[in-house]
Amino acid sequence: MSATPANVDSYLAAFDRHERNTNGESPAWIHSIRRAGISRFAELGFPTTRHEEWRFTNVAPIAQGSFTPARGRPANDLTLDEIDRLGFDGLSRNRLVFVNGRCSARFSSLSALSGDVGAGSLAEALTLDAGPLEQHLTRYARCDENAFAALNTAFFEDGARVFIPQGRILEEPILLLFISTSAAEGAFVSHPRNVIVAGEGSRATVIESYVGVGDAAYLTNSVTEIVVGENARLEYCKVQAESLRAFHVATIQAHQDRNSHFLSHSISHGARLARNDIRSVLNAEGAECTFNGLYLADGEQLADHHTVIDHAKPNCASREFYNGVLSGHSRGVFNGKIFVRKDAQKTDAKQTNRNLLLSDDATVDTKPQLEIFADDVKCTHGATIGRLDEEAVFYLRSRGIGTDEARRMLVCAFASGVIQRISVEAVREQLDRLLIRRLEQETQPLAISKR
C-alpha cells in the first residue's frame, strides 16, 4: 500500500517549488538526479506495515504529517558555547556544524586539518567544484526500494563532504554536527546528504551526530554514502540524540575495496521514532567490517535498526554486535542480514543481537538473518531477549550495594561492551554519562528475570 495520492501530490508540489528556488545553484546532473528521486518516490509512496521491511515500524505519523522544508530557517540564536555543549568535549578543532540542514561557517572549524583533506559543505562543493563528487554522490545509496532515500535524493541541499587523500592518517577525528532547532511556524524537514571517501591506505575517524534544541516535532531524513578504499581504515560513529518529539530516518551505505577495514558504530537514544538502515558491500577480497550498535528507548519511543552486510567477494570477514536497552512502553526493532553471494567463498561472518527489557511493557522484535549462496563459509547469528538477572542483583546486594545501584551497574555493564568499542574517548565518556543519567531517571522498578 502506498501513500495517498494527495500526500504524494503535496511532495510533488513541494519539489517543483524546490527546483525553482534552487535553479542554477547546482550542476545539471544534480537536477537530473533530483528529478529521478522524486519520480521514484511518486512510484513508491511511503511504506506501511504491510511492507515486510517496515512490518514493525509504522511511519504513518510521518506520511500523514505536514513538514515544510527547513531551507532558510534561522539558527534560533545559537551561541558558540551552546554548540560546544551539543558537541563532544575536545572535538571542536575538526568540526563541521549544520543548523537546520545548512552548513554554518560561523560555528565550523577545520583548523586541525591540512589542506589536502577535502572537508566542508556539500552545497559549496557542488557550486565551486562538483567534479570530484560526481563519481560518488548517489552512486551507492540507491533509492530503488527506499522511499525515504528517494525523498532525500529529490530534496537534499547540503551536507558534509569528507575526502581523505591516499595515505593520509588523521590523528584527530572529524565531527559532523547536525542541529535542528525549534520554531513557532510548525514542523519542518531537513534532508542532509553526506559523502565520506577514505582514499587508499588512509586512516580516519568520522563522527556524525544529530541533536535537537527544544522539543519541536520535525523530521530529519539523512543519507550518508561511504567509500573505504584499498587498505584504508575508517571508523564511523553515528550518534542520534534528536528531540523526543522528532522523527529520524537514516540511510547509511558503505562500499569497501580490497583489504579495507570499516568499523561502524550506531548509537540511538533520541527521537520519537528512529529508523537506521545501515549497509556495507564488501566488494573486494580481504575486506573486513564491524557493525557495532546500541539503542536506548524509553516512554513511547521506537528504535529500529535494519542492517545488511553484503559479502560480494571471497575471503572477507564481518562481525556485528547490537545491544538494546528498552524501558517504559518503548519498542525496539532489529533486523540484521548477512548476505553471502555465490562467489564469496571463505566468508567468515558472525552476528549477535542482545536485548534487555527493563519494564513489563517494553517490547522488541528481532530478526537475525543469513542468506548464503556459497558452500565454503563460516557464518553464525543469534539473538537474545531478557531481563535483569535476579541472582546477579542479589550478589551485588550481598556486597553492600543498594538495589537501585546494583541494577544500574548491571545495565551499564550490558551496554558498555558496545560503548567501549568506540575509540574516541570523548564520545565514550559522554555516552557513559548519558546512560547513567537515563537510568537514574527511571520512574519504575527495573524488571527482573525469575528463575
N, C-alpha and C positions, 0 to 999 in steps of 0.2 A: 504494500500500500504506500502511495506517495503522499506528499503534502498536498493540501487542497490547491486547486488552480489559483484561487485568489491569493493564497500565500505565495505561491511561486511568482505570480504576476507582480506582487509588491517588490520582490527581489529583482525581477527583470526591469521594472521601472527605476529602481534604485541604481541598477547597473548602468542604465542609459544616462542618468544624471552623473554618475561617477565618471563615465567615459568623457562626457562633455567637460567636466571640471578638470580632468587630468589630460585633456587633449594637448599633445605637443610636449608633455613633460617626460615621456618615455619613448624609447625607440619603437619602430613599427612592429618588431617581432614580439615585444611585450604586449602590445594591444591585441595581437593575434592570439597570444596565449590566454589573455583575459577573456576574450570572446569565446574561446574553446571551453574555458572553465565554466562560464555562465550557461553555455549551451548544455554542457554535461549535467550541471545542477538542475536545469529545467527538465531534463530527462529522468533524473534520479528522484528528485524531491527529497525531503527529509526522511531518514529511516524511521521505522516504527518497530515495536516489539515483535512484529511478525517477521522481521528480518533476523536471520539466525545470529548474525554478528552483533545485534542490538537487542537480543531477546530479554536481557535483564536490565537494560538501561533505557528508560523512557525519556525521549528528548522532546515530548510534546510541549513542555513549557518554553522551550527554545523555538520550536516550529510555530507555535501559536503566539509568540511574543512579538513585540514591535521594537526592534533595535535599530536605532539610527546610526549612521556611520560616525565614527569618532573624529573624522577629519576636521581640523581647526579647533578642536576643543581645548580650552585653556588649561594651564598646568596647575590650576587651583592653588596658586600662591605657595607652591612648594619651596622650601629652603634647602640650602646645601646640607645643613645639619639633619634635616629630615631624610634627605637622600642617603646620607651616611647611616642613619638609623635603619632604613629599609634595606640597605645592602648588608655586607658582611664586614666585620672588623678587619681592617688592614688590607682590604681589596679595593682601594679607591684609585690606585695608580693606573690600572688597566681596566677601565670601566666605561662601557657604553650604556647610557641611560635613555630609555624610551618612555615618554609620557603620553598616555592615550594613543599608543601606536606610532608616534613620531619621535625621531631621534632628537634629543636635546643637547646641543653643543654646550650649553651653559653648565650642565651637570656632568658631562662626559669628560674623561681624561684618558689619554693613552701615552702618558709620559714615560712609562717603563718599556715601551715597545720601540724597537729600532725601525728605521724607515722602510726596510724591505718586507716587513709584515703588513699585509693589507688588511686593515680593520677599520670599520666605520659604518656609515649609514648606507643601506642598500639603495634608498631613493637617490642619494647623492651620486653613488657609483653609476646608477642607470642613466643619470643625466650627464655625467662627465666622461665616463669611460665604461661602457657596458660590455665591451668585448670579452674580457675575462669571465664575465658572469654567464655569457650565452651558452657555454658548453655545460653548465651545471644547473642553472636556475630552472626549476620544474622538470628536470630530466630524471629524477629518482622518485620523488613523491608523486606518484601518478594519481589522478583523480577519477579514474575509470569507474571505481566502485565505491568511492567515498564522497558523499555529498558535501561534507564539511571541508575536505581538501579542495573540492571543486569550487566552493564558495571563496575559500582563501585565494585560489588561483585567479578568480574573477576580480576580487576586490583588494588584493594586497597593494599597499603603497610603500611601506617602509619595513625595515627590519635590520638585522645585522648581517654584515658580510665579514667573514674572517678567512683570510688566505694566508696560510703559513708556508713559506717557501721551502724548497728542498734542503734537507739537512739542518734546518733551524731548530734549536732546542730552546724553548721558552721556560725560563726559570720561575716566572710568576704566572698565575692563572689569569685568564681574561674573563671578566664578569659582564654578562649581558643582563641588564636590569630593566624589566618591563613593569611600569607602574600605571595602574588605572585609578582615576580619581572620580569622586562623586560629583554630581552636578544636578541642579534642580530641574533641568529640562527633560529628564527622563532617561530611560535605559539606552545604552549605546553599545556598539560592537567595534572591535578592532581586529585586524587580520594581519598580525606580524608574520613576515616571511624571512627566514634566516638561512644563510648558506655558509657552511663551515667546511673548508678544504684543508686537510693536512697533507702537505707535499711529501714526496718520497724521503724517507729517513728522518722525518721531523718528529718532534716530541712536544706535546702541548696539553694543557688542561683548560677547558672552557666550561664556565658555569652559567646557566640560563635560569634566571629567577623571575617569577611572576608574583606580584604583590598588589594589594588593593588598599587605597586610602578611603576611609569611610565605609559605609555599609550599602553602597548603591547596588542595584541589580543591573549587571552588564554582562556581556558575552565577550570572552577572548577566544579567538579561533586561530591558532597558530600552526605553522608548518615549518619544520626545520629539516633541511637536507644536509647530509654529512658525507664527505668523501675522505676515506683514510687510505692514503697512498701506500705504495710498496715500502715495506719495512718501517712504516710510520706507527707511532703510538699516540693515541688520543684518548684522554679521559674526559668524558662529557657528563656533567651533572645538572639535571633539571630539578628545580625546586618550585613547587606550586603552592602558593600561600595566598590565594585570592580572598576577596571578601566572601563572607559566608552566605551572601545573597547572590553571588555571582555564578556564572556558568563558565566552565573552562573546557575547551576541546582542543586536543593537540595531536598532530601527526608528526612523527619523527622517523625519518628514513635514512639509513646509513648504507653506504656502498664501500666494500672493503677489497683492497688489492692484495697481492701476494705478500705473505709473511707480515701482514698488518695486525695490529692489536687495538681493539676498540673496547673500552670499558665505559658502560653506560649506567648512570645512576638515575633513578626516578623517585623523587620524594614528593608525596602528595598529601597535604593536610588542610588545604583550604577549599573554598567554593562549595556551593550547594550541590552542584553536580560537576564532577571532573571525569573526563574521559581521555585516556592517553593511548594512542596507537603507536607502538614502537616496533620497528622492523630493522633488520640488518641482513644484507645479502653478502655472504662470504663467497666472493666471485673469483677467487684465485687460490691456488694451493698454499697451505701454510697459514692461512688467515685464522685468527682467534678472536673471540669476543666473549665478554661477560656482561650479562644483564643483571643489575642489582637494584631492587626496589623496595620501598616501604610506603604503605598508605595508612594514614591515621584518619579515622572518621568518627564523628560523634553527632548527637542530635538527629537531624533528618538528612545528614549528608550522604551522598553516594559517590564512591570512588571506584572507577573502572579502569583496569589495565588490560589491554589486548596486545600481546607480543607475538612476533613471528621471527624466528631465526632460520634463514633460508640457506641451507648448505648446498650451494650450487656446484662446488668443485671438490675434488678429493683432498684428503689429508688436512682437514680443518677441524677445529675444536671450539666448543661453546659451553658456557656454564651460565645457569640462570638461578637467581635466588630472589624470591619475592616474599615479603612478610607483610601481613595486615593486622592492625590493631583496631578493633571496632567496638564502640560502646553506644549507649543511648538506643535510638531507633535506626541507627545508620545501617548502610548496606555496602558491602564490598563485592566487587566482581573481578575475577582473574581468569583470563583465557590465554593460555600460553601454548604456542605451536612450534614444534621443531620439525622443519620440513627438510627431508634428505632426498635430493634428486638422484636419478638413476646412476649417473656417473660419479656421484660423490662417495666413492669407496673410502674406507679408513676414517670415516667420520667418528668423532668422539664428542658426544653431547649429553649433558645432564641438566635436569630442570627440577626445581623444588619450589613449592608454594606452601607457606605455613600461615595459618590464621589463628588469632587469639581473640575470642569473644569475651568482652568484659561486662556484658549485660545480657539478660534473657531475651531482649527484644532486638539485639543486633543480629544481622544475618550476613552470610557470604555465599556466593555462587562461584565455585572454582572448577575449571575445566582444563587440566593439562592434556596436551595432545601430541602424538607422534604420527607423522606421515612419512613413511620410509619406503623408498623405491630402489634402494641399494641393498646388497646382501652381506657386505663385509663392514659392519658398523658396530659401535658400542653406544647405545642410547638408553637412557633411563629417565623416568619422570615420576613425580609423586606429589601428593597434596595432603595436608592435614588441617583439621579444624578442631579447636579445643578451647578449654577454659583454663584458668589458673589452677595449678596443681595444689590440692589441699595439703598434701604431705610436705611439699616444699614450703608452703606458708607456715605450717606447724613447725618445721625445722628452724626457720628463721626466728619465729616467736620464741622457741625454746632457747635461743641465744640472746634473748633480751631485746629483740627488735619488735616494735609495735606492729599491730596487724596492718594498718594502712601503709606504713613504711615498707613492710615486708612485701605487700602486693605491688607497690610501686617499683621496688627493686627487681622483682621478677619480670614485670612488664618491660622495664628498661633493659634488662639483660636480653629479653627476647628481641627487642628492636636494635640493640647495639651491634649485633652481628652484621646488619646491613649498614648502619651508620659508620662503623669502623673501617669499612672498605673504601670510604671516601678519603682521598689522600690530603685534601685541603683542611688544615686544622681549624680554620675559622668557620668553615661550614659544619664540621663535626660538632664543634662546641656550641654553635647556635642551635643545631638540631637537638643536642642533648638537653639544653635549657628549655627548648620548646616542649619536648616530651615530658619533662618533669613538671612544667607548668600546667600542661593539659591534664596530667594525672592528678595534680593537686586540686584541680577544679572539678573533679568528678563529684557529682551530687548523689550518686547511688553506690551501694556496695558493689565491688567488682565480683563478677560471677566466678564461683569456684567449682572445679570438677569434683564429683563424688566417686569414690571407688568402692 
